[in-house]
């Protein structure tokens, strides 16, 4: 019959093994690991320039100076599961003027794609619809957009730009504190790019008159300097500060007609709401702590139980040897 000490040691062994097993499998059942929650309420970032320059209509034309609001609204839709979610991003730019919405509209587009909830990476292409009412277009989406990885690193990430219809590197610059949260700042620079060489669009080209009465083709160029303010725990984007410049130029990039100048930053109200929301989003630190404690405690109990079981067995053999029974202890 087993001694009580050995029975107790075996129980400790079993408890230690159970804690280790639970520590290993718990992350697969409880997704408190920084992945994007499906219940986010504040998903609109408003970026404003009080004195932007835009054309009255898309394409070449008269330039007007006015306050312009650029909004990025994110919706999380079905289908969604533990790993991915369908994301719809509505991006609009409108002048603050006493005009109808259609007359104030500078540009608008809606993008839908599947995103990895943890890394923020797009899974497959996006479907894009523009303000012109043209049929939806399939656009490859590479890199990040609506979200950076949880606990983002101080490194360089490829981040998608809707106007470029491609990604460009965003380089870590610094960490700042706002609203009690640590924010990583990533600088994204897009050099003047001929959009006609990137994709087909009716506004990517125009025609210039020449001095001899002829014409020559013009091309839409786009550049951007953008700072992404990313919550250092959750990877959520809480602010954007950007300088955008679009103009029609010659094939070699000589500027001819201005289309857009925008120097905007997130409005105080929208940034405060997004930072406050990031405070409520689990970043995975709680689960990681619990998992570490379970594994450490399980390993300790496993070791104690193993030592107790082995030492108890040796004592039993010694006692057997003294009473005339065969002993294996040497």
N, C-alpha and C positions, 0 to 999 in steps of 0.2 A: 504494500500500500504506500502511496506517495506521501511524503511528509508534508505538513501544512506549509512549510517554507517553500517547498518546490511548487506546490499548487499555486501559492501566491505569486511566485516568480513567473510561472506559466501565464497567469492572468495578466501580469504586467507586460509580458512579451506580446500577448494578444492585443492589449490596449495600445501598446506602442505601434504595432503593425497597422492597427486600425487608423490611428491618427496619421501615420505616414500616407496610407492609402487615401484617406479623406483629403489630406493636403494636396495630393497629386491630382485628384479628380474634381475637386470643388470648382476650380476655374472653368471647367467645362459645363457646369450647371448654373453658376452664379456669375453673370456677365458684368460685374462691377470692375471692369478693367480699362476704362477710358474710352470705350467705344461710343459712338454717337447715340445719345438717347433718342428714341422715337417720339418722345413727348415734349420736345422743345417748344416753348411758347413764343419767345422773342427770336425771330429769324430774319429780321430786316435791318440792314445796315444802310444808313443814309449818309452820303458824302456830299458836301456842299462847297461851292465856290461862289462867293458873293459878287464876283466880277469876271465871269467867264465870257468868252467870245465864241459864237456859233453862227452858222449860216441859218437863214430862216427856214430852209428846207434841206433835206438830204442832198448831197452833191454840191456843185459850185453855185455861188450866188452871193447875195448881200450878207455882209457880216454885221451882227448886232452884239452889243455888250449887255449882259444881264446876269442876275444871279441864276445859277443853274444847280439843280439837285440831281444827283445820280444815286439811284437806289438799287440795292441787290436784295431781293427777297427769295428766301429758300423755303421750299416746302418738302416735307418728307412723306412719301406716299407708298402705297402697296404697288407691287409686291415687295415685302421686306421680311427678313429673317434675322437670325442671330448674327450673321456675318455681313450682310449687305442690305442696302435700302435704295429704293428709287428716289432720286432727287430731281426736283424741278426748280430751276433758278430763273426768276424773272428779273431782267436787267433793263432799267429805263433811265433816260436822261431827259429832263424837262426844264424849260425856263420858268422862273418865277415871274409871271407877267399876267396882266389882266386880259387874258385871251382864253379861247376854248382850249380844252386839253389837246385836241389834234393840232392846233396851231402852236401850242407850247412845246409839243413833243420834238425832241432832237433825234432820238433813236430809241429803239426798244427791240428786245429779243427775248425768247423763252427757250431754255435749254432743259432737256430731260435726259438723264442717264442713270446708270446703276453705280453705286459707290460702296467701297469697302468701309464699314462703319468704324473700324479701328485705325486703319492707315490713312484714310481720306483719298486713296487712289481711285480713279475711275475704273470701272470694270466694263470694258467695251465702249463703243462709240456713243455719241450723244445725238439726239434728234433736236434740231434747231429750227425755230419758226421766227421770222422777222416781222417788223411792223408793216411790211409791204403786202402781206397777205399771200405771198408766194407759197408753193408747196413746201412742206417740211424738208429739211436737208440733213443728211447724215454727216456728222463731223467727228473725226477721230479726236478723242480727248486723252491727252497724256499728262501725267503729273497730278498735282493737287489742285483744288479750287475752293470748295466750300469749307474744307476742314484740313488741318495739318494732323500728323499723327499725334496720339496721346503722348504726353511728355516729350515734346519735340526736341530734337538735338540741336546743338549750336553748330550747324553745318549748312550746306547748300541744298535746297530742294528745287525741283522743277515744278513750276506753278503755271497753270493754264491762263491764257489771256483770250477773252472772247473776241476782241477785235482782230488780234493776230491769228486767231483760230489755231493756236499752237501754244506750246509751253516755252517758258524762258526761265533761266535760273534765278532764284531768290536767295541771296547770300546773307547769312547771319551777320548782324552788325553789333547789337548790344542787347542788354536786358534792362528794362525800366519797370518801375512800379507805378501802377495806377489803380485807384479804388481798392487798395489792399492786395492786389494780385500782381504777380510777376508776369511781365509780358516780354516775349522774345520779339525783336524787330528784325525783319528780313527785307533787304533792299533788292528790288527787281528792276533791272534796267533793260529797256528794249530800244536799240538803236533805230534811227529812221529806216523804215522798211517799206518797200514798194508792195502794197497789198495785192496788186494785180498779179504779182508773181506767186502769191500764196493761194488764192482761190478766185473763182469767177464771181463777179458781182457787178450789177449795172452801174454802181457808183464808184467803182474802182478805177475808171478811166474817164477822161474828158478830152476836149479839143481846144487847143490854144490857137489864136490868130497870130500870124507872123508879120513882120514888118513889110514884107513884099506882097501882102494880100493873100498869102496862102495859109495853110493850117499845119499844125503838128500835134501829135498825141500828147496828152498829159496823164499822169498817174497819181493815184492817191497814196501818199506816204503817211506812215503812222509811227510815233515813238512814245515812250512812256518811261517815267521814273516813279516807282511805286514802293512805298514802305508798307509791309504787312505786319500788323500788330497781333501777335498770336499768344493766347493764354498758355503759359508755360506748363500748366497741369493737364488741361483737357485737349489742347490743340485747336480750340475754337478761335476763329478769326473775330476779333472784337473791334478793330479799327483799321481803316485804310487811309493813307495819305498819298495822293498821286498827282503828278504833273503829266497831262496828256497834250499831245500836239499832233494835229492832222492838217495836211495841206496837199494841194495838187502841185506837182512839179514835173520837170522834164525827166527823161529817161535816166539821166545821170544825177537826179535828185535836186536840181536847182529849184528853189521855192518860187512859185508863181501866184497861187491863190490860197489864202488861208481858209481852213474849214472849221477848225476847233482849237481853242486854247482853254485848258481847264486845269486849275490848281486847287484841288479840293482836299478836305479832311473830313473825317467822320464827325457828325454833329454831336454835341455834348450829350444830348438826351439819348440818342441811339447807342452811343458808346457806353454810357453808364448802365443802360439796361442790359447790354450784352455782357459786360463785366460782372454785373450782379448775377446774371444767369449762370455764368461760368463757375461762380462760387458754389452753386447748388448742384452742379454736374459732377458725379463721381469720377475721379481721375485714376482709379485703380489702386491708389496707395493703401486704402483700407484693406482690400482683398489681399494685396501682396504682403501686408503685415501679418494678417491672420494666417495665410498660407505658410509664411516663414516660421511663425510660432508653432503651428501644428507639426511641421516637419521637424523642427528642433526638439520639441517636447516628445514627439514620437520616437525620434532617434535615441533620446536620452532614456526613455522608458524601455526601449528595446535593448539597450546596452545593460541597464540595471537588471532587467529580467533575465537576460542571458547569463550575466555573471552569477545571479542568484541561483539559477537552475543548475549551472555547472558546479558551483561551490557546494550546493546542497547535495548533489550526487556524490561528490568526493567525500564529504563528511559521512554519508551513509555507508560508503564502502569501507571507510576506516573503522566505523563502529562494528560493522560485520566482521572484520578481521580480528578484532580483539575478543569477540565472543566465540571464536573457533570456526567461524564461517570463512570461506575463501575471500581473500582480499586482493584487489588489484593495485592497491596503493603501494608504491615502492619508495 
